[in-house]
Amino acid sequence: MNKTFDDFLSTISDNDIEKIQKSTNEFLKDVHSVPSTKASLRGNEMFVVSYSISIELLRRYHDWLHE
């Protein structure tokens, strides 16, 4: 059976989205807690959030492909 990206998307529940959101918020808090990164993050929070969500979705997709 060929798996499609739409098949993968259908496996993501509202609960999964909440988990990703919480994980991303924690990641952002961790990044902000390091004094040397605060200045470099001003105006870049959207990048950090996008990066964190993208990595999590790629991880889940990779795991799903190998099920």
Secondary structure, 3 states (H helix, E strand, C coil): CCCCHHHHHHCCCHHHHHHHHHHHHHHHHHHHHCHHHHHHHCCCHHHHHHHHHHHHHHHHHHHHHCC
